[in-house]
Amino acid sequence: IKPVMAGLSYTVGGARVSTSWSVVGGRAFNSLSAHGGSQGPVWALEVRDSFAWRPGMAIWIDASRRIAFMVSAQYLVTRPRVTWLHDGRTETRTLRGDARTISTGVVYKIF
C-alpha cells in the first residue's frame, strides 16, 4: 500500500506547547506478489487500488529557544479489495489494511 495523499492541519499554540490535528486522504496504489513456492488451497490473484485516509495529532514542546521535542500519532485507514482463488472459485473480499504509527523527534531550530 503506497498512498499519495493531501490534507489539512490545524495548530493551536501556547508559549511552549503547541498541538496540531490533521486529516489527509488520497489514492492508495496497492500491489500484490505471489511466491512460486507457496502451498495451500487459497491464492491471492489481484488487489485493487483503494482510498486511504489518515487522521493524526502531534504535540510540540519547546525545551529552549532552539530545541523542541515532538510526539505524533496517526491511524491510517484503507480497505483494499482482493480477489482470491479458493478451491477453484474466485471470490473478492475487502480487507482491512489499517496501520497505527507513533513518531517522536527532536528539532534544532536554525533560524
Secondary structure, DSSP 8 states (H G I E B T S, - for coil): -EEEEEEEEEEEE-SSEEEEEEEEEEEEE------TT--SSEEEEEE--EEEEEEEEEEEEE-SSSEEEEEEEEEEEE--EEEEEETTEEEEEE----EEEEEEEEEE---
